[in-house]
Amino acid sequence: NSGSHCLHTVWQALYYTGYPKDLGPSRIIPFTSERQFVQLLHEGRPVVVAFTIKCTYTQHLDKVLEEAAATFYPHIKFVRVECPKYPGFCLTRQKTEYPFLEVFYNPEQVMIVYFTFHRL
């Protein structure tokens, strides 16, 4: 999306302290399809989704997400969507500034927005 640009904000995160930590394997789940995402929501845990494009703010957000995902595993799932690869899913969120986060609690949240967007 050529109208998209990186959100210019200061990411103040409780979890990222600025130095590398041994977090073990990444707990961030890469988005591969809407079906995979809905299946993940059916597991009954909240899912934090990072909608991203390549920019310096995304690089910082990645560090924050890695630490948060390790901290809250397995109670909260973290998913990263690379919006240039999955524009349809990102467009349903109707945002123009990236990166941004959204929390999902159930599959119905995704389907309501998806069908509303695709009926327009």
C-alpha positions as MATLAB code, in Angstrom:
seq = 'NSGSHCLHTVWQALYYTGYPKDLGPSRIIPFTSERQFVQLLHEGRPVVVAFTIKCTYTQHLDKVLEEAAATFYPHIKFVRVECPKYPGFCLTRQKTEYPFLEVFYNPEQVMIVYFTFHRL';
ca = [
       0.000    0.000    0.000;
       1.763    3.131   -1.210;
      -0.272    5.315    1.159;
       1.011    3.396    4.156;
       3.842    4.798    6.162;
       5.634    3.964    9.323;
       3.936    5.249   12.446;
       6.175    7.866   14.040;
       5.781    7.206   17.706;
       7.935    6.358   20.640;
       7.494    2.724   21.634;
       7.608    2.706   25.386;
       7.743   -0.917   26.391;
       7.951   -2.389   29.825;
       9.574   -5.564   28.550;
      12.387   -4.444   26.273;
      15.275   -3.154   28.334;
      17.712   -2.406   25.534;
      20.121   -5.287   25.956;
      19.954   -8.783   24.475;
      18.492  -11.542   26.581;
      18.512  -15.272   26.078;
      14.836  -15.753   25.287;
      15.187  -19.177   23.717;
      13.355  -19.964   20.481;
      11.058  -17.268   19.119;
       7.479  -17.514   20.389;
       6.177  -15.206   17.641;
       4.020  -17.064   15.138;
       4.383  -15.885   11.528;
       1.047  -15.275    9.811;
       0.556  -17.621    6.846;
      -3.202  -17.532    6.165;
      -6.541  -16.427    7.561;
      -7.420  -20.084    8.112;
      -4.294  -20.595   10.261;
      -5.135  -17.429   12.194;
      -8.739  -18.490   12.899;
      -7.505  -21.930   14.028;
      -5.143  -20.176   16.429;
      -8.037  -18.142   17.861;
     -10.033  -21.348   18.373;
      -7.361  -22.405   20.891;
      -9.048  -19.989   23.297;
      -6.119  -17.708   24.115;
      -5.874  -13.983   23.350;
      -3.798  -13.271   20.243;
      -1.760  -10.084   19.855;
      -1.219   -9.333   16.176;
       1.542   -7.048   14.943;
       0.719   -5.646   11.499;
       4.081   -4.645   10.062;
       5.999   -3.243    7.119;
       9.766   -2.841    6.883;
      10.846    0.273    8.774;
      12.977    1.227   11.773;
       9.974    1.239   14.134;
       9.163   -2.328   13.126;
      12.724   -3.394   13.994;
      12.298   -1.999   17.497;
       8.820   -3.484   17.795;
      10.245   -6.904   16.889;
      12.513   -6.796   19.939;
       9.612   -5.796   22.177;
       7.388   -8.522   20.730;
      10.030  -11.217   21.148;
      10.401  -10.408   24.821;
       6.661  -10.062   25.443;
       5.935  -13.321   23.589;
       8.512  -15.168   25.705;
       7.170  -13.587   28.901;
       3.493  -14.384   28.307;
       3.874  -17.790   26.614;
       1.639  -19.850   26.544;
      -1.137  -17.636   27.945;
      -1.080  -15.062   25.147;
      -0.098  -15.819   21.552;
       1.791  -13.320   19.402;
       1.480  -13.222   15.611;
       3.412  -11.078   13.131;
       1.798  -10.221    9.783;
       4.074   -8.882    7.069;
       1.503   -6.679    5.361;
       3.218   -6.444    1.964;
       2.878  -10.271    1.744;
      -0.744  -10.359    3.005;
      -2.344   -7.064    1.930;
      -5.904   -8.437    1.942;
      -5.782   -9.340    5.627;
      -4.131   -6.046    6.568;
      -6.582   -3.945    4.552;
      -9.504   -5.373    6.524;
      -8.109   -3.534    9.569;
      -8.589   -0.215    7.723;
      -5.412    1.405    9.043;
      -2.906    3.476    7.082;
      -0.001    3.751    9.519;
       2.290    0.867   10.349;
       3.291   -0.880   12.494;
       0.260   -1.302   14.743;
      -0.984   -3.893   17.196;
      -4.419   -5.373   17.642;
      -5.655   -7.916   20.196;
      -8.113  -10.630   19.157;
     -10.080  -12.746   21.593;
     -12.263  -14.906   19.345;
     -12.727  -15.941   15.693;
     -15.945  -13.927   15.351;
     -13.946  -10.697   15.644;
     -12.040  -11.602   12.483;
     -15.047  -12.806   10.494;
     -17.239   -9.756   11.246;
     -14.582   -7.334   10.026;
     -13.645   -9.549    7.063;
     -17.221   -9.867    5.753;
     -18.016   -6.196    6.386;
     -14.964   -5.132    4.384;
     -15.565   -7.522    1.485;
     -19.240   -6.509    1.088;
     -18.301   -2.877    0.401;
];
